[in-house]
């Protein structure tokens, strides 16, 4: 069990950093104007330039949470460098709190129409709620409750990566339409992630 837990923790450290590198290079170097993504939208955006600015802010804040999140999960850092852990945690919470409005904005222009929008609204609400609950519990010095809620929050931070994987499976591999694949991915990303977080919490693996 301990070996499995160690493997899972290692994966939780490596994957976020790899995904951050992928996301930043793709959206700020390969396709900085998001033309590839915009070409898959159901209809043209009336304020495309504003959408691009907001999505950039959304991505920067999301990747910040993916960098600070794993650092908060490392027990040795929490024990030996408590001050760093606290400031790292504050940055994590702030990046998610500040991301609520950009996330809300882009939700209303999601590929797949209102079904995708509702899925994103649920995701955004779960993400900020779990994060703020985790923060509130540590302020009350309830460390165990804090840890559990932060694990839930951290797993929801992987939503974009899971969306990417699910779309690749259903659209590229199984030939579902892009809109249908994307809508399914928006819902499955938070359902699967929060379920996995609950499983790992109950198994006391993280």
N, C-alpha and C positions, 0 to 999 in steps of 0.2 A: 504493500500500500504506500509506504514511504517513497519507494522508488518511482511509483506512478505519479505521486504528488509532485516529486521533484521534476519529472519530465514535463508535466503539465505547466508548472510554474516557469520552466525554461522556455516552453513554447509561448507562454503568455508574455514573455519579455522580448523574444525575438520577432514574432510576427508583427506586433504594432510598429516597431521601428522600420521593418521592411516595407510595411504598407504606407507609412509616412513618406518614405523615399519615393515609392511608386506614385503616390498621390501628388506630391509636390512637383516631381519631374514631369508627370503627365499634364497637369493643369497649369503649370507656370512656365514650362519650357517647350514641350512637344505641341500642346494645343492651348496657348494662353488665352485665346479668344473664345474657347469652348465651342468652336464651330462643329466639331464632330458630335458633341452632345446635343447641341441646339438643332442639328439637322434631323434628330430623331423625335423632336417635339411634335405634338399633335397639330399645333398651329404656331404662327409667328408671334413672338412676344412684342407687345406694343412698346415696351421700354427695355429693349434688349441691353443697352449699356448699363442701366441701373441693375438689371438682373445679374450681369457679369460682375459688377462691383460687390453686390451682396453675396454672391456665391463664392467669391474670393475670400471675403471676410469669414463666411461660413466654413470654408475649407481650412483657413489658417487657425481658427479657433478649435476646430475639430481635431486637427493634427496636434495642436498643443495638448489637448486632453489625452491623445494617444501616446504622447511622449511622457507626460507627467504621471499618467495612470499607472504604468508598469513600475515606475520608480517608487510609487506609494505602496506597491504590493511586496516589495523586497523587505523581508523581515530584518535582515542585518542592518539595512539603512535606517529602518524605524527605530531599532534598538540603539545603534551606535551614533546615529546622527539625527536625533530627535528634532532639533531646530530646522534642519534641512527638510525633514519629512513634513513638518508643519507648513513651511513656506511652499514646498512643492504641492501639498494638498490644497493650499489656498489658491494657487495658480490653476490647479485642476478644476476646482469648484467655480472659480471666476470665469474660466474659459467656457464652461458649459452654461453658466448663467447668462453670460454675454451672448452666447450663441442661440439663445431661445428666439429672439426677434428675427435674426437672419434665417434661422431654420423655419420659423413660422412663415416668413415671406416667400421663400422658395417652395414651400409646401403647396401654396396656392397655384403654382405653375408646373406642378409635377406631371411628368409623362404618365398617361393612363387616366387622366381626368379626376373626377371627384373621389373615386374609390382610392386612388393613390394618395390624394390629399388627406383623406380621413386617416389612412394608415400612417402617414407622416405626422399628422397632428397627435395621434396616440403615442407614437414613438417619441416625439419631442416632449410631450407631457410626462411620460414615464422617465425619460432621461433626466429632466430637471428635477422631478419629484424625488427620485431615488438619490440623486446627488445632494439635494438640500436636506433630505432626511439623514443621510450619512453625516453631513456637516453638523446638523443640529444635535445628533446623538453624541458626537465627540465633544461638543461644547458642554454637554451634560455629564461628560466623563464616562459615558456608557460605551466602552471600547468594543465589546463584542457586537452590539447592535450597529455601531458605526462601521465596523469591518464588513458586516453582512450587506448593508445598504450600499457601501462603496463598491463591493464586488458586483452587485447588480448594476450599478451605474457604469462601472468599467466595461462590463460585457455589452451594454447597450452602445458603448462608444465604437464597437465593431460593426455597427449597422451598415455603414457604407460598403465595407469589405464584403459582408454577407450578401448585400444586394448585387454587387458585382459578380460574385460567384454564382448566385442563383440565376441571374440573367444569362450568364454564359452557358449554364446547363440547359435551361429551358429554351432560350432563343437560338443559341449557336449549335448546341448538340441535339436538341429535340425538335427544333424548327417551329416552336411556338412563335406567334407574332411578338414583336418587341414590346408593344404596349401591354399585352397580356402577361408576358414574362416579367416586365418591370413592376406591374401592379402586384403580382404574386410575391415578388421579391420584397416589396415595401412592407407587406404584412408579415411575411415569414421571417424577415430579419429581426424584428423585435420579439416575435413569438418564440423563435428558436433560441435567441440569445438569452432572454430572461429565463427560459426553461433550463438551459444549460447552467446558468448561474445558480439557479435553485438546486439543481442536482449536485453541483460541486460544493455548495454550502452545506447541504444535508450530509454529504459524504465526508465533509470536513477536509476536503482536498486543498482548498485555497482559504 
